[in-house]
Amino acid sequence: MEAQQKKILLLSGIAHMVDVVKTAQNMGYYVIVTDRDAGSPAKKAADKSYEVSTADIDRLLEIAQAEKIDGVFNGFDDVNTWNALALCERLGIPYYATYEQLEICSNKDRFKNHCRNFDVPVVEEYNLDNGLTEELIGSLQFPVIVKPVDSYASQGITVCYGPEDVKAGYAKALEYSKSETAIIEPFIDTPYGLMMYYTAYQGDIVLSAVTDRHVHKHFAEHPPLPIAVMFPSRHREQYLAEVDPQVRAMLRGMGIQNGVLLIQALYDNGRFYLYEMGFRISGSQHYNIIEKQTGINLLEMMLDLSVGKDISKYDTRHFDDSYIPHPSCNLPILMHSGTIADIRGMEEILAMPEILTAVVNRKAGDTVAPSGSYAQMFGRFTIVADSATELNRAIDAIYDTLEIRSTEGEDMLLVRFHPEEIIKA
């Protein structure tokens, strides 16, 4: 290793982080990965790894000081964003986010209130100042959705269809909430919403993409899961006119200088309702799609930012307002429950010219429980095409080629996204 080679410590070794490891190495960085799981996927690609929990800040501090770490990075999950910030503060090195910014992103109550301050539309919640009283339950218009205000990855969320459901869902939400606080909202039952990707560059806010996030609700009581994120959104022009100015003002109001953000919204009866925000790289790996559109790799920007390097070459301001000349898709594959016996077709899929990346979370021998969570996701494919027709053909080809069989001989594919039906709608 060269004496001047900078070192980055990555928090988490999940499959998504393999791309982060390889990208950082291609940029010339020495990459160390840590989490508590021996043999986690990203560790196999890293230059060095540790079996230390990403929450063990004292031990990580010792490792970072011994290794002379130049930067700390995480992606794809909110918990490790907090851990990275805590570690950077102990090390005395910069991090792109502040506690105040992460608190707004992580706490649903604070996020809603911040949205309201800037006239950003949100779903109005029921008043729980007096707790879940019988009077309140009697006033609810079902179905409703009960959420912990500060949990991640859809944990502790329940869709409720009656009084007994909401009592159980409320108790569950409190269990998953660090602050023992929950919110109850009307459940907007729609097969798709929107996902917006913003980039903060030297204090300027850029809308990198507005996308349609199509979902599938496998269990009535669980929130729906994504089955396709389509770039660009059919509602791009409406979003730009009605909501984008307020969202930009909101993000500037948070004092965000640099970084990438994702914001989720529902779309119902011609209106947008924002409900969640993350200040991190997204699980849909939107940075790969944005690079194909603009030539700018936002993951590389974040890695350079983590070690304090100049990021002027990543100026995205010329590619604002969801600049997506090439139709694209991030395609999650959801599975039925069962034990995987065989996976076929991956080699053929990866050879398709439209496929940018694939993140595979499951392998033969894995047992998939009927959880109604992201644990039922086989993986995701990132696809970019020259036209909507070619994109739709590529999506169909993935489904036609991929075969996941259970030990019972059953097809484990849970649902298939049909883009041609969306076009006709």
Secondary structure, DSSP 8 states (H G I E B T S, - for coil): --TT--EEEEE---TTHHHHHHHHHHTT-EEEEEESSTT-HHHHHSSEEEE--TT-HHHHHHHHHHHT--EEE--S-SHHHHHHHHHHHHHT---S--HHHHHHHH-HHHHHHHHHHTT--B------TT-S-HHHHHH--SSEEEEETT--TTTT-EEE-SHHHHHHHHHHHHHH-TT--EEEEE----SEEEEEEEEEETTEEEEEEEEEEEEE--STTS--EEEEEEES-TTHHHHHHHTHHHHHHHHHHTT--SEEEEEEEEEETTEEEEEEEESS--TT-HHHHHHHHHS--HHHHHHHHHTT---GGG--GGGTTT--SS-EEEEEEEB-SEEEEEEE-HHHHHTSTTEEEEEE---TT-EE---SSGGGEEEEEEEE-SSHHHHHHHHHHHHHH-EEEETTS-B-B-----HHHHHH-
